């Protein structure tokens, strides 16, 4: 399997590219790479490999940059190898200055990270070998994407795409706790997210946020968690949006109001099986766009596909059938 830095590669040639985050899964991806590479080559033939060498920031997504370069060099299939954050970065790399680099290129995902939430909406296999075989079958599905503008960590306006779920409130605090975790993250995604949820919920207080949709909804709610969902799962397997369809042209917006520590402690099972929508503290609606503006000076933090790019105020817009997923 050839490395992306090989100077003899032509500047443009149709090919398969793998964008690999070797640090994902607490370094498991890097340690298992020889086995992963062998499985990919056996199923797909030669693959050009591009390894990320630095963590992402609110201004720089290394996997996105590698994806852009691969698409410009002729990649027709780009495989994101890593966790949900890596997948999200690769999705961002399909675009440059708001436009597709190659509208005919396909995305495939090989989840080797902590959470594995995006693959669950499509019932992709959890094991590496099964997922590689699914990629090799070549079955595709057009899916929607979300685009959001927000306040980044430096206080400037940021923008990015998301394939799964963007959320804010408690989830923004939780994802920062998970990404800073040590041993808990090494014990697996579900444990890491559950532990971070319980610890963070103890001190978290819901924030008043003005929510406005294109359907005419306009209210200030005391938001514990608000999920703007294209997929169904987040937080290490919680089915926050059980009715979401990633190709219906609409976000499923799920709002948990006045969330307390006891709500999270006693309601975790409901979130796991998706029955929380019946809770009187939970609202559910569908819309093509959402504007979320914090009321007051307290920051309301964002979680986008398991990463922490910044905070509100933010705008979320659906992009209809914007990407072809091989699944």
Backbone torsions as a table, in degrees:
resi	resn	phi	psi	omega
1	UNK	NA	124.1	-173.2
2	UNK	-82.5	147.6	179.6
3	UNK	-89.0	152.0	-175.8
4	UNK	-63.9	-21.8	-174.7
5	UNK	-87.0	-1.5	-178.1
6	UNK	-61.8	119.1	-172.8
7	UNK	-70.0	-18.8	-176.2
8	UNK	-80.6	-6.8	-179.9
9	UNK	-66.9	139.2	178.2
10	UNK	-66.7	156.3	-176.9
11	UNK	-68.1	-29.7	178.5
12	UNK	-144.9	124.7	176.4
13	UNK	-160.9	130.7	176.4
14	UNK	-57.0	131.8	-175.9
15	UNK	-163.4	174.7	172.3
16	UNK	-100.7	134.8	179.2
17	UNK	-122.2	142.4	173.9
18	UNK	-115.9	125.3	175.6
19	UNK	-102.5	113.8	-167.1
20	UNK	-117.0	127.6	171.0
21	UNK	-101.2	98.8	-174.7
22	UNK	-68.5	-15.1	-179.7
23	UNK	-88.1	-9.3	-177.0
24	UNK	-65.7	154.5	-176.8
25	UNK	62.4	38.5	-178.3
26	UNK	54.9	37.9	176.3
27	UNK	89.6	-0.7	-178.3
28	UNK	-64.1	-34.9	-178.6
29	UNK	-61.2	-45.8	178.8
30	UNK	-63.6	-41.5	-178.2
31	UNK	-67.9	-30.7	-177.9
32	UNK	-97.5	9.7	-169.4
33	UNK	-61.6	-38.7	-179.0
34	UNK	-59.1	-41.0	179.1
35	UNK	-68.3	-43.4	179.1
36	UNK	-62.1	-45.5	-178.8
37	UNK	-60.8	-42.1	-179.8
38	UNK	-63.1	-40.7	-180.0
39	UNK	-66.6	-40.7	179.2
40	UNK	-64.2	-46.0	-179.2
41	UNK	-64.9	-38.1	-179.8
42	UNK	-63.9	-32.0	-177.0
43	UNK	-91.9	-34.4	-169.5
44	UNK	-117.7	-9.9	-173.5
45	UNK	84.9	-160.9	-176.0
46	UNK	-58.9	139.7	179.2
47	UNK	-132.7	130.3	173.1
48	UNK	-83.7	130.1	-172.3
49	UNK	-109.4	135.4	178.0
50	UNK	-130.2	116.1	-178.8
51	UNK	-96.4	135.1	170.7
52	UNK	-74.1	144.8	-176.9
53	UNK	-122.1	3.5	-179.9
54	UNK	-151.0	156.0	176.7
55	UNK	-73.1	160.7	178.4
56	UNK	-80.7	158.2	172.5
57	UNK	-131.3	177.4	178.4
58	UNK	-66.7	-18.7	-179.4
59	UNK	-105.4	-19.5	-173.2
60	UNK	-136.8	123.5	178.3
61	UNK	-115.4	99.8	-173.6
62	UNK	-60.9	-38.4	179.6
63	UNK	-67.6	-31.1	176.9
64	UNK	-65.7	-42.9	179.3
65	UNK	-63.4	-43.3	178.2
66	UNK	-62.5	-37.9	179.1
67	UNK	-65.1	-45.1	177.3
68	UNK	-57.3	-46.1	-179.8
69	UNK	-62.8	-40.0	-180.0
70	UNK	-65.5	-43.3	179.3
71	UNK	-64.4	-40.0	178.3
72	UNK	-67.0	-25.0	178.1
73	UNK	-86.9	-1.0	173.5
74	UNK	112.8	7.3	-179.9
75	UNK	-61.0	128.0	176.8
76	UNK	-101.3	-23.3	174.7
77	UNK	-131.1	124.2	177.8
78	UNK	-114.6	122.7	-179.7
79	UNK	-103.6	120.5	175.6
80	UNK	-88.1	115.9	-178.3
81	UNK	-111.4	106.7	-177.6
82	UNK	160.1	-153.8	179.8
83	UNK	-93.5	-170.5	-178.7
84	UNK	-61.0	-34.7	177.7
85	UNK	-65.0	-40.4	177.4
86	UNK	-64.1	-43.1	177.7
87	UNK	-58.3	-45.5	179.9
88	UNK	-61.5	-40.9	177.7
89	UNK	-62.4	-44.2	-179.8
90	UNK	-61.5	-41.6	176.1
91	UNK	-56.2	-42.6	178.2
92	UNK	-62.5	-29.9	179.9
93	UNK	-72.8	-10.9	176.1
94	UNK	-74.2	-8.0	-175.5
95	UNK	-125.9	149.3	174.4
96	UNK	-144.2	125.4	-178.1
97	UNK	53.8	39.3	175.3
98	UNK	81.6	4.5	-177.2
99	UNK	-126.5	151.7	174.7
100	UNK	-61.5	138.0	171.4
101	UNK	-77.7	-45.1	175.4
102	UNK	-143.6	98.7	-176.8
103	UNK	-61.7	-18.8	-177.5
104	UNK	-91.0	-7.6	-179.1
105	UNK	-73.1	150.4	-179.4
106	UNK	-108.4	150.7	171.6
107	UNK	-107.2	137.0	168.9
108	UNK	-126.6	152.7	-178.6
109	UNK	-123.6	135.9	174.5
110	UNK	-126.3	92.9	-171.4
111	UNK	-77.3	118.4	178.4
112	UNK	-127.8	17.2	-174.0
113	UNK	-99.7	-157.5	-172.3
114	UNK	-79.5	-44.4	-169.4
115	UNK	-93.1	-59.1	-178.2
116	UNK	72.2	35.3	-175.2
117	UNK	-79.0	-40.1	-174.0
118	UNK	-63.2	-41.4	-176.8
119	UNK	-62.2	-26.7	-175.2
120	UNK	-65.5	-32.6	178.6
121	UNK	-61.7	-29.3	-177.2
122	UNK	-104.4	7.2	178.5
123	UNK	54.7	40.0	176.2
124	UNK	-75.5	146.7	-178.1
125	UNK	-60.1	147.8	177.3
126	UNK	-78.3	-33.1	-177.4
127	UNK	-79.6	148.4	-176.2
128	UNK	-61.6	-44.7	-176.7
129	UNK	-62.5	-43.6	179.1
130	UNK	-64.3	-38.4	-179.9
131	UNK	-68.0	-40.5	178.4
132	UNK	-61.7	-40.5	178.6
133	UNK	-65.0	-37.4	176.4
134	UNK	-63.0	-41.0	177.0
135	UNK	-60.8	-42.3	-177.9
136	UNK	-65.4	-24.9	179.0
137	UNK	-66.6	-26.3	175.3
138	UNK	80.3	9.9	178.0
139	UNK	-69.0	133.9	-176.2
140	UNK	-124.2	159.9	177.7
141	UNK	-148.5	127.5	174.1
142	UNK	-74.4	132.4	179.6
143	UNK	-128.5	156.8	173.5
144	UNK	-76.8	161.6	169.9
145	UNK	-129.6	161.9	170.0
146	UNK	-106.1	148.3	171.3
147	UNK	-124.1	134.8	-178.2
148	UNK	-133.1	145.8	168.0
149	UNK	-114.4	147.1	-170.7
150	UNK	-160.2	179.4	175.2
151	UNK	-97.6	118.0	-177.2
152	UNK	-81.6	-178.4	-173.3
153	UNK	-63.2	-22.3	179.4
154	UNK	-89.8	-2.2	-179.2
155	UNK	90.4	0.3	177.9
156	UNK	-93.0	169.9	176.9
157	UNK	-77.5	130.9	174.2
158	UNK	-115.5	165.2	177.5
159	UNK	-147.5	141.9	174.4
160	UNK	-161.3	164.4	177.7
161	UNK	-98.3	155.4	172.9
162	UNK	-141.9	144.1	-176.4
163	UNK	-98.5	-25.5	-171.6
164	UNK	-113.1	-87.8	-175.0
165	UNK	-140.8	132.4	166.8
166	UNK	-108.0	139.7	-179.1
167	UNK	-147.0	169.6	178.6
168	UNK	-151.3	163.0	-175.9
169	UNK	103.0	-134.5	-179.6
170	UNK	-55.8	-37.8	-178.9
171	UNK	-62.1	-34.1	176.6
172	UNK	-65.1	-38.4	176.1
173	UNK	-69.3	-39.6	-177.4
174	UNK	-64.6	-44.3	-175.7
175	UNK	-65.3	-30.7	175.0
176	UNK	-68.1	-38.2	177.3
177	UNK	-65.2	-41.1	179.8
178	UNK	-64.8	-46.0	-176.7
179	UNK	-68.2	-19.6	176.0
180	UNK	-96.5	2.2	-174.9
181	UNK	-71.0	154.6	176.6
182	UNK	-106.7	-98.9	-176.3
183	UNK	-63.6	-34.7	-176.9
184	UNK	-61.6	-38.7	179.4
185	UNK	-69.2	-33.2	179.2
186	UNK	-67.7	-20.5	-179.6
187	UNK	-85.9	2.0	174.8
188	UNK	119.7	157.6	-175.5
189	UNK	-63.3	-47.7	-177.1
190	UNK	-61.1	-44.4	179.4
191	UNK	-64.0	-44.8	-177.9
192	UNK	-60.8	-45.6	-178.6
193	UNK	-70.2	-38.8	179.3
194	UNK	-65.0	-45.5	179.7
195	UNK	-62.9	-46.7	-179.4
196	UNK	-63.8	-36.4	178.7
197	UNK	-62.4	-47.6	-178.0
198	UNK	-65.8	-44.9	-178.1
199	UNK	-66.8	-43.8	-177.3
200	UNK	-70.8	-35.4	-178.2
201	UNK	-63.0	-28.4	-177.9
202	UNK	-59.0	-40.1	-175.2
203	UNK	-104.0	-3.9	-175.1
204	UNK	-80.7	139.3	174.6
205	UNK	-123.0	129.3	-178.6
206	UNK	-57.4	151.1	-176.8
207	UNK	-111.8	141.2	170.9
208	UNK	-73.6	129.1	-178.3
209	UNK	-136.4	134.5	173.6
210	UNK	-85.0	125.3	-179.0
211	UNK	-115.5	126.7	-179.7
212	UNK	-130.9	129.3	178.5
213	UNK	-117.7	166.5	178.0
214	UNK	-70.6	-11.1	179.1
215	UNK	-87.6	-1.4	177.8
216	UNK	104.0	-5.1	176.7
217	UNK	-67.2	132.2	-179.8
218	UNK	-154.7	97.7	-178.1
219	UNK	-144.4	155.5	169.8
220	UNK	-99.1	120.9	-178.0
221	UNK	-124.2	149.3	176.5
222	UNK	-83.8	93.4	-167.9
223	UNK	-85.9	122.9	166.6
224	UNK	-84.4	-57.1	174.1
225	UNK	-139.1	135.2	169.5
226	UNK	-124.9	121.3	-179.7
227	UNK	-108.5	128.2	175.2
228	UNK	-105.4	100.2	-161.4
229	UNK	-109.4	131.3	166.3
230	UNK	-102.4	-41.1	171.3
231	UNK	-97.6	-173.2	-172.1
232	UNK	-105.0	-26.5	-169.5
233	UNK	-115.4	145.8	168.0
234	UNK	-151.9	176.2	174.3
235	UNK	62.2	38.3	177.0
236	UNK	73.7	35.2	173.4
237	UNK	110.8	5.8	177.3
238	UNK	-79.5	127.7	-177.4
239	UNK	-87.6	73.9	-174.6
240	UNK	-66.7	-31.5	-176.7
241	UNK	-128.8	75.3	-172.1
242	UNK	-65.4	-18.4	-178.0
243	UNK	-102.6	4.6	-177.5
244	UNK	-69.1	139.9	173.3
245	UNK	-124.0	125.5	-173.1
246	UNK	-77.6	11.0	179.5
247	UNK	-140.1	25.4	-177.9
248	UNK	-101.4	3.8	177.3
249	UNK	75.1	14.5	-177.6
250	UNK	-139.0	145.3	166.5
251	UNK	-80.5	144.3	162.2
252	UNK	-94.4	116.9	-177.8
253	UNK	-104.7	116.8	-177.6
254	UNK	-115.5	122.6	-175.9
255	UNK	-118.7	121.1	173.7
256	UNK	-101.7	114.0	-173.4
257	UNK	-96.6	145.1	173.4
258	UNK	51.6	42.4	-176.0
259	UNK	-69.8	129.7	178.0
260	UNK	-112.5	171.1	177.1
261	UNK	-59.4	-41.3	-179.4
262	UNK	-66.8	-33.1	175.4
263	UNK	-60.0	-44.9	-179.1
264	UNK	-69.7	-36.8	-178.0
265	UNK	-68.3	-44.3	-176.2
266	UNK	-90.8	-16.0	-175.3
267	UNK	-102.4	3.2	-176.3
268	UNK	-59.4	-39.0	179.2
269	UNK	-62.5	-38.1	177.9
270	UNK	-63.7	-39.9	177.1
271	UNK	-66.2	-33.5	-179.2
272	UNK	-68.1	-36.4	-177.8
273	UNK	-105.4	2.8	173.7
274	UNK	80.9	11.5	-178.9
275	UNK	-89.1	3.5	-178.4
276	UNK	-68.0	-15.5	-178.7
277	UNK	-62.7	-20.7	178.3
278	UNK	-82.0	-8.1	-179.8
279	UNK	-68.1	134.2	-179.6
280	UNK	-63.7	-16.8	177.2
281	UNK	-87.2	0.4	-176.2
282	UNK	-113.0	131.8	174.4
283	UNK	-114.2	147.6	-179.1
284	UNK	-138.1	130.3	177.6
285	UNK	-147.8	168.3	176.1
286	UNK	-123.3	143.3	-179.2
287	UNK	-162.0	162.3	176.5
288	UNK	-89.4	-20.6	180.0
289	UNK	-149.9	154.3	177.7
290	UNK	-143.4	135.1	170.5
291	UNK	-112.8	127.1	-179.2
292	UNK	-121.7	119.4	-176.1
293	UNK	-124.4	121.9	-180.0
294	UNK	-69.2	145.7	176.2
295	UNK	-104.3	115.3	-175.2
296	UNK	103.1	-176.1	-172.5
297	UNK	-96.1	-10.1	-178.0
298	UNK	-71.1	130.7	-179.5
299	UNK	-69.7	140.7	174.6
300	UNK	-112.7	115.6	-168.9
301	UNK	-88.9	150.5	-177.9
302	UNK	-101.2	149.8	169.4
303	UNK	-128.0	119.9	179.8
304	UNK	-123.5	107.5	179.7
305	UNK	51.1	41.5	176.3
306	UNK	83.9	7.7	177.7
307	UNK	-118.5	165.3	-173.0
308	UNK	-121.7	84.4	-173.5
309	UNK	-83.2	-22.6	-175.3
310	UNK	167.4	-140.0	-171.5
311	UNK	-148.1	174.8	172.7
312	UNK	-72.2	155.3	14.1
313	UNK	-78.2	150.4	-177.6
314	UNK	-147.9	154.7	173.5
315	UNK	-126.0	137.4	-178.5
316	UNK	-122.5	127.6	180.0
317	UNK	-129.7	139.2	178.2
318	UNK	-80.9	143.1	173.4
319	UNK	-117.1	110.8	-170.3
320	UNK	-71.2	124.1	174.0
321	UNK	45.8	52.9	-169.9
322	UNK	-90.1	-8.3	-175.3
323	UNK	-148.8	145.6	176.1
324	UNK	-99.7	119.3	179.5
325	UNK	-103.4	129.5	174.3
326	UNK	-88.5	111.3	-173.8
327	UNK	-145.4	NA	NA
